[in-house]
Amino acid sequence: MELYFEWDEAKNQKNQKKHDVSFETASLIFDDPLRISIQDRHTSGEERWQTIGMVKGVLMLLVAHTIFDEDECEIVRIISAMGSHQSGAKSI
């Protein structure tokens, strides 16, 4: 199944200012075969996930996101992203 990414651009800009991580960079953790995902919570019927993984083997990030299927594609909607040292990644 093909994997696609989407996000709110205003939220991306805000995330970059707050955490110094763009959603474009954050999407690269999904190339990490050793990434770990856990279900975070349900919000208004929507499953939220947290995934921790490496970007090109040098940068560890924690990404909050949703996942849904559409027309034989899997869409990942990124909600936030931060360095694992800034986050609750210790609980994962």
N, CA, C and O atoms as a GROMACS GRO file, in nm:
protein
  368
    1MET      N    1   0.085  -0.118   0.000
    1MET     CA    2   0.000   0.000   0.000
    1MET      C    3   0.090   0.125   0.000
    1MET      O    4   0.186   0.133   0.077
    2GLU      N    5   0.058   0.220  -0.085
    2GLU     CA    6   0.133   0.346  -0.094
    2GLU      C    7   0.110   0.428   0.032
    2GLU      O    8   0.002   0.426   0.090
    3LEU      N    9   0.213   0.501   0.075
    3LEU     CA   10   0.206   0.585   0.193
    3LEU      C   11   0.220   0.731   0.149
    3LEU      O   12   0.316   0.767   0.080
    4TYR      N   13   0.124   0.813   0.191
    4TYR     CA   14   0.125   0.956   0.159
    4TYR      C   15   0.115   1.036   0.288
    4TYR      O   16   0.067   0.986   0.390
    5PHE      N   17   0.162   1.159   0.282
    5PHE     CA   18   0.163   1.246   0.399
    5PHE      C   19   0.086   1.373   0.372
    5PHE      O   20   0.085   1.425   0.260
    6GLU      N   21   0.020   1.423   0.477
    6GLU     CA   22  -0.047   1.553   0.468
    6GLU      C   23  -0.036   1.620   0.604
    6GLU      O   24  -0.012   1.555   0.705
    7TRP      N   25  -0.055   1.751   0.604
    7TRP     CA   26  -0.052   1.829   0.728
    7TRP      C   27  -0.106   1.967   0.702
    7TRP      O   28  -0.118   2.010   0.587
    8ASP      N   29  -0.138   2.034   0.809
    8ASP     CA   30  -0.180   2.173   0.804
    8ASP      C   31  -0.053   2.259   0.799
    8ASP      O   32   0.030   2.251   0.889
    9GLU      N   33  -0.040   2.340   0.694
    9GLU     CA   34   0.083   2.417   0.676
    9GLU      C   35   0.105   2.519   0.787
    9GLU      O   36   0.219   2.543   0.826
   10ALA      N   37  -0.001   2.580   0.838
   10ALA     CA   38   0.014   2.675   0.949
   10ALA      C   39   0.068   2.603   1.073
   10ALA      O   40   0.152   2.657   1.145
   11LYS      N   41   0.021   2.481   1.096
   11LYS     CA   42   0.069   2.403   1.210
   11LYS      C   43   0.215   2.361   1.188
   11LYS      O   44   0.293   2.356   1.283
   12ASN      N   45   0.250   2.332   1.064
   12ASN     CA   46   0.389   2.299   1.030
   12ASN      C   47   0.481   2.416   1.065
   12ASN      O   48   0.586   2.397   1.127
   13GLN      N   49   0.442   2.536   1.026
   13GLN     CA   50   0.522   2.656   1.055
   13GLN      C   51   0.536   2.677   1.206
   13GLN      O   52   0.644   2.708   1.256
   14LYS      N   53   0.426   2.660   1.277
   14LYS     CA   54   0.428   2.676   1.423
   14LYS      C   55   0.518   2.571   1.488
   14LYS      O   56   0.593   2.601   1.580
   15ASN      N   57   0.510   2.447   1.438
   15ASN     CA   58   0.593   2.339   1.490
   15ASN      C   59   0.742   2.367   1.467
   15ASN      O   60   0.825   2.341   1.553
   16GLN      N   61   0.773   2.422   1.349
   16GLN     CA   62   0.913   2.454   1.319
   16GLN      C   63   0.967   2.559   1.416
   16GLN      O   64   1.081   2.549   1.461
   17LYS      N   65   0.886   2.658   1.447
   17LYS     CA   66   0.930   2.762   1.541
   17LYS      C   67   0.945   2.707   1.682
   17LYS      O   68   1.040   2.741   1.752
   18LYS      N   69   0.852   2.622   1.723
   18LYS     CA   70   0.853   2.571   1.860
   18LYS      C   71   0.956   2.460   1.881
   18LYS      O   72   1.026   2.459   1.983
   19HIS      N   73   0.967   2.366   1.785
   19HIS     CA   74   1.050   2.247   1.804
   19HIS      C   75   1.167   2.237   1.705
   19HIS      O   76   1.248   2.144   1.715
   20ASP      N   77   1.176   2.330   1.610
   20ASP     CA   78   1.284   2.330   1.511
   20ASP      C   79   1.283   2.203   1.425
   20ASP      O   80   1.389   2.154   1.385
   21VAL      N   81   1.163   2.152   1.398
   21VAL     CA   82   1.147   2.033   1.314
   21VAL      C   83   1.033   2.058   1.216
   21VAL      O   84   0.922   2.091   1.258
   22SER      N   85   1.060   2.043   1.087
   22SER     CA   86   0.953   2.057   0.987
   22SER      C   87   0.881   1.923   0.972
   22SER      O   88   0.937   1.818   1.000
   23PHE      N   89   0.757   1.929   0.927
   23PHE     CA   90   0.682   1.807   0.903
   23PHE      C   91   0.741   1.730   0.784
   23PHE      O   92   0.729   1.608   0.778
   24GLU      N   93   0.804   1.801   0.690
   24GLU     CA   94   0.871   1.732   0.579
   24GLU      C   95   0.980   1.641   0.634
   24GLU      O   96   0.991   1.525   0.594
   25THR      N   97   1.061   1.694   0.725
   25THR     CA   98   1.166   1.613   0.788
   25THR      C   99   1.104   1.501   0.871
   25THR      O  100   1.151   1.387   0.867
   26ALA      N  101   1.000   1.534   0.945
   26ALA     CA  102   0.935   1.435   1.031
   26ALA      C  103   0.882   1.316   0.951
   26ALA      O  104   0.884   1.203   0.999
   27SER      N  105   0.836   1.340   0.830
   27SER     CA  106   0.781   1.230   0.749
   27SER      C  107   0.886   1.125   0.716
   27SER      O  108   0.852   1.011   0.684
   28LEU      N  109   1.014   1.162   0.724
   28LEU     CA  110   1.121   1.069   0.689
   28LEU      C  111   1.138   0.956   0.791
   28LEU      O  112   1.202   0.855   0.760
   29ILE      N  113   1.083   0.970   0.912
   29ILE     CA  114   1.095   0.860   1.008
   29ILE      C  115   1.020   0.736   0.961
   29ILE      O  116   1.048   0.625   1.006
   30PHE      N  117   0.925   0.754   0.871
   30PHE     CA  118   0.848   0.640   0.822
   30PHE      C  119   0.928   0.554   0.726
   30PHE      O  120   0.882   0.448   0.684
   31ASP      N  121   1.050   0.600   0.690
   31ASP     CA  122   1.144   0.517   0.613
   31ASP      C  123   1.228   0.429   0.704
   31ASP      O  124   1.297   0.339   0.656
   32ASP      N  125   1.224   0.454   0.834
   32ASP     CA  126   1.305   0.379   0.930
   32ASP      C  127   1.238   0.244   0.957
   32ASP      O  128   1.130   0.239   1.015
   33PRO      N  129   1.302   0.133   0.918
   33PRO     CA  130   1.239   0.002   0.940
   33PRO      C  131   1.230  -0.035   1.088
   33PRO      O  132   1.156  -0.128   1.124
   34LEU      N  133   1.302   0.036   1.175
   34LEU     CA  134   1.301   0.005   1.318
   34LEU      C  135   1.213   0.100   1.398
   34LEU      O  136   1.216   0.099   1.521
   35ARG      N  137   1.134   0.183   1.329
   35ARG     CA  138   1.048   0.278   1.400
   35ARG      C  139   0.948   0.202   1.488
   35ARG      O  140   0.914   0.087   1.461
   36ILE      N  141   0.902   0.270   1.592
   36ILE     CA  142   0.805   0.210   1.684
   36ILE      C  143   0.684   0.302   1.691
   36ILE      O  144   0.698   0.422   1.711
   37SER      N  145   0.565   0.245   1.674
   37SER     CA  146   0.440   0.321   1.682
   37SER      C  147   0.354   0.265   1.794
   37SER      O  148   0.342   0.144   1.812
   38ILE      N  149   0.293   0.356   1.869
   38ILE     CA  150   0.196   0.315   1.970
   38ILE      C  151   0.071   0.401   1.954
   38ILE      O  152   0.078   0.518   1.916
   39GLN      N  153  -0.043   0.340   1.983
   39GLN     CA  154  -0.167   0.417   1.978
   39GLN      C  155  -0.170   0.508   2.099
   39GLN      O  156  -0.151   0.463   2.212
   40ASP      N  157  -0.193   0.636   2.075
   40ASP     CA  158  -0.191   0.736   2.181
   40ASP      C  159  -0.328   0.749   2.246
   40ASP      O  160  -0.341   0.733   2.367
   41ARG      N  161  -0.430   0.778   2.165
   41ARG     CA  162  -0.565   0.798   2.220
   41ARG      C  163  -0.665   0.809   2.105
   41ARG      O  164  -0.628   0.819   1.988
   42HIS      N  165  -0.793   0.807   2.141
   42HIS     CA  166  -0.901   0.834   2.047
   42HIS      C  167  -0.950   0.976   2.073
   42HIS      O  168  -0.976   1.013   2.188
   43THR      N  169  -0.962   1.056   1.969
   43THR     CA  170  -1.016   1.191   1.982
   43THR      C  171  -1.126   1.206   1.879
   43THR      O  172  -1.100   1.202   1.759
   44SER      N  173  -1.248   1.223   1.923
   44SER     CA  174  -1.364   1.237   1.834
   44SER      C  175  -1.368   1.125   1.731
   44SER      O  176  -1.392   1.149   1.612
   45GLY      N  177  -1.346   1.003   1.776
   45GLY     CA  178  -1.352   0.888   1.687
   45GLY      C  179  -1.228   0.868   1.602
   45GLY      O  180  -1.224   0.778   1.519
   46GLU      N  181  -1.126   0.951   1.622
   46GLU     CA  182  -1.003   0.945   1.543
   46GLU      C  183  -0.892   0.882   1.628
   46GLU      O  184  -0.867   0.925   1.740
   47GLU      N  185  -0.826   0.780   1.573
   47GLU     CA  186  -0.713   0.719   1.642
   47GLU      C  187  -0.590   0.807   1.624
   47GLU      O  188  -0.556   0.845   1.512
   48ARG      N  189  -0.524   0.838   1.734
   48ARG     CA  190  -0.398   0.914   1.727
   48ARG      C  191  -0.284   0.821   1.764
   48ARG      O  192  -0.297   0.735   1.851
   49TRP      N  193  -0.172   0.840   1.698
   49TRP     CA  194  -0.055   0.756   1.716
   49TRP      C  195   0.067   0.841   1.748
   49TRP      O  196   0.073   0.959   1.714
   50GLN      N  197   0.163   0.780   1.815
   50GLN     CA  198   0.295   0.838   1.833
   50GLN      C  199   0.394   0.739   1.775
   50GLN      O  200   0.391   0.620   1.807
   51THR      N  201   0.482   0.790   1.690
   51THR     CA  202   0.584   0.707   1.629
   51THR      C  203   0.719   0.770   1.656
   51THR      O  204   0.738   0.890   1.637
   52ILE      N  205   0.813   0.688   1.700
   52ILE     CA  206   0.950   0.733   1.720
   52ILE      C  207   1.038   0.660   1.620
   52ILE      O  208   1.025   0.539   1.602
   53GLY      N  209   1.126   0.734   1.557
   53GLY     CA  210   1.214   0.674   1.458
   53GLY      C  211   1.327   0.767   1.422
   53GLY      O  212   1.333   0.882   1.466
   54MET      N  213   1.416   0.715   1.341
   54MET     CA  214   1.535   0.789   1.299
   54MET      C  215   1.517   0.845   1.158
   54MET      O  216   1.457   0.782   1.072
   55VAL      N  217   1.571   0.964   1.139
   55VAL     CA  218   1.579   1.025   1.006
   55VAL      C  219   1.720   1.002   0.955
   55VAL      O  220   1.816   1.058   1.008
   56LYS      N  221   1.732   0.919   0.852
   56LYS     CA  222   1.861   0.888   0.790
   56LYS      C  223   1.966   0.844   0.890
   56LYS      O  224   2.086   0.867   0.870
   57GLY      N  225   1.922   0.780   0.999
   57GLY     CA  226   2.013   0.724   1.096
   57GLY      C  227   2.083   0.823   1.187
   57GLY      O  228   2.171   0.785   1.264
   58VAL      N  229   2.045   0.952   1.180
   58VAL     CA  230   2.118   1.052   1.260
   58VAL      C  231   2.031   1.137   1.351
   58VAL      O  232   2.083   1.198   1.445
   59LEU      N  233   1.902   1.144   1.327
   59LEU     CA  234   1.815   1.231   1.405
   59LEU      C  235   1.694   1.151   1.453
   59LEU      O  236   1.617   1.101   1.371
   60MET      N  237   1.677   1.140   1.584
   60MET     CA  238   1.562   1.067   1.638
   60MET      C  239   1.449   1.165   1.666
   60MET      O  240   1.467   1.265   1.735
   61LEU      N  241   1.331   1.134   1.611
   61LEU     CA  242   1.214   1.221   1.627
   61LEU      C  243   1.096   1.142   1.681
   61LEU      O  244   1.085   1.021   1.661
   62LEU      N  245   1.009   1.214   1.749
   62LEU     CA  246   0.880   1.162   1.792
   62LEU      C  247   0.774   1.238   1.714
   62LEU      O  248   0.771   1.361   1.717
   63VAL      N  249   0.687   1.165   1.645
   63VAL     CA  250   0.585   1.226   1.559
   63VAL      C  251   0.447   1.181   1.605
   63VAL      O  252   0.421   1.061   1.617
   64ALA      N  253   0.359   1.278   1.631
   64ALA     CA  254   0.219   1.250   1.660
   64ALA      C  255   0.142   1.259   1.529
   64ALA      O  256   0.162   1.353   1.452
   65HIS      N  257   0.055   1.161   1.503
   65HIS     CA  258  -0.012   1.158   1.373
   65HIS      C  259  -0.138   1.072   1.379
   65HIS      O  260  -0.163   1.000   1.476
   66THR      N  261  -0.215   1.082   1.273
   66THR     CA  262  -0.327   0.991   1.249
   66THR      C  263  -0.296   0.915   1.122
   66THR      O  264  -0.210   0.956   1.043
   67ILE      N  265  -0.365   0.804   1.101
   67ILE     CA  266  -0.349   0.725   0.979
   67ILE      C  267  -0.488   0.686   0.931
   67ILE      O  268  -0.573   0.644   1.010
   68PHE      N  269  -0.511   0.701   0.801
   68PHE     CA  270  -0.637   0.652   0.746
   68PHE      C  271  -0.614   0.603   0.604
   68PHE      O  272  -0.520   0.644   0.536
   69ASP      N  273  -0.702   0.513   0.560
   69ASP     CA  274  -0.693   0.455   0.426
   69ASP      C  275  -0.787   0.530   0.333
   69ASP      O  276  -0.898   0.567   0.370
   70GLU      N  277  -0.738   0.550   0.211
   70GLU     CA  278  -0.819   0.617   0.109
   70GLU      C  279  -0.774   0.569  -0.028
   70GLU      O  280  -0.658   0.586  -0.065
   71ASP      N  281  -0.865   0.509  -0.104
   71ASP     CA  282  -0.836   0.464  -0.241
   71ASP      C  283  -0.706   0.384  -0.250
   71ASP      O  284  -0.618   0.418  -0.328
   72GLU      N  285  -0.695   0.278  -0.170
   72GLU     CA  286  -0.578   0.190  -0.169
   72GLU      C  287  -0.448   0.260  -0.133
   72GLU      O  288  -0.340   0.213  -0.168
   73CYS      N  289  -0.458   0.373  -0.064
   73CYS     CA  290  -0.343   0.447  -0.015
   73CYS      C  291  -0.358   0.463   0.136
   73CYS      O  292  -0.469   0.467   0.188
   74GLU      N  293  -0.245   0.471   0.204
   74GLU     CA  294  -0.246   0.500   0.346
   74GLU      C  295  -0.200   0.644   0.363
   74GLU      O  296  -0.091   0.681   0.319
   75ILE      N  297  -0.283   0.725   0.427
   75ILE     CA  298  -0.254   0.867   0.446
   75ILE      C  299  -0.213   0.888   0.592
   75ILE      O  300  -0.286   0.852   0.684
   76VAL      N  301  -0.095   0.948   0.612
   76VAL     CA  302  -0.047   0.984   0.745
   76VAL      C  303  -0.063   1.135   0.757
   76VAL      O  304  -0.002   1.211   0.682
   77ARG      N  305  -0.145   1.178   0.851
   77ARG     CA  306  -0.161   1.321   0.877
   77ARG      C  307  -0.078   1.356   1.000
   77ARG      O  308  -0.110   1.314   1.111
   78ILE      N  309   0.028   1.433   0.978
   78ILE     CA  310   0.119   1.470   1.087
   78ILE      C  311   0.057   1.584   1.167
   78ILE      O  312   0.012   1.683   1.111
   79ILE      N  313   0.057   1.568   1.300
   79ILE     CA  314  -0.001   1.666   1.392
   79ILE      C  315   0.109   1.746   1.461
   79ILE      O  316   0.097   1.868   1.475
   80SER      N  317   0.215   1.678   1.503
   80SER     CA  318   0.329   1.747   1.564
   80SER      C  319   0.452   1.659   1.553
   80SER      O  320   0.442   1.538   1.533
   81ALA      N  321   0.569   1.721   1.568
   81ALA     CA  322   0.695   1.648   1.563
   81ALA      C  323   0.798   1.722   1.647
   81ALA      O  324   0.802   1.845   1.651
   82MET      N  325   0.881   1.643   1.714
   82MET     CA  326   0.985   1.704   1.798
   82MET      C  327   1.099   1.605   1.815
   82MET      O  328   1.083   1.485   1.794
   83GLY      N  329   1.213   1.658   1.855
   83GLY     CA  330   1.325   1.572   1.890
   83GLY      C  331   1.287   1.485   2.008
   83GLY      O  332   1.213   1.529   2.096
   84SER      N  333   1.336   1.365   2.010
   84SER     CA  334   1.297   1.273   2.118
   84SER      C  335   1.340   1.324   2.255
   84SER      O  336   1.278   1.288   2.355
   85HIS      N  337   1.442   1.408   2.261
   85HIS     CA  338   1.486   1.465   2.389
   85HIS      C  339   1.388   1.570   2.442
   85HIS      O  340   1.393   1.605   2.560
   86GLN      N  341   1.298   1.623   2.356
   86GLN     CA  342   1.202   1.726   2.394
   86GLN      C  343   1.068   1.669   2.436
   86GLN      O  344   0.978   1.743   2.476
   87SER      N  345   1.053   1.540   2.426
   87SER     CA  346   0.919   1.481   2.430
   87SER      C  347   0.901   1.382   2.543
   87SER      O  348   0.986   1.366   2.630
   88GLY      N  349   0.789   1.318   2.536
   88GLY     CA  350   0.760   1.208   2.627
   88GLY      C  351   0.809   1.076   2.571
   88GLY      O  352   0.756   0.970   2.608
   89ALA      N  353   0.907   1.079   2.483
   89ALA     CA  354   0.956   0.957   2.421
   89ALA      C  355   1.009   0.858   2.523
   89ALA      O  356   1.016   0.738   2.495
   90LYS      N  357   1.045   0.904   2.640
   90LYS     CA  358   1.094   0.816   2.745
   90LYS      C  359   0.989   0.712   2.781
   90LYS      O  360   1.023   0.601   2.824
   91SER      N  361   0.861   0.746   2.764
   91SER     CA  362   0.754   0.653   2.799
   91SER      C  363   0.732   0.548   2.692
   91SER      O  364   0.669   0.446   2.719
   92ILE      N  365   0.783   0.570   2.573
   92ILE     CA  366   0.771   0.472   2.466
   92ILE      C  367   0.880   0.370   2.486
   92ILE      O  368   0.892   0.276   2.407
   0.00000   0.00000   0.00000
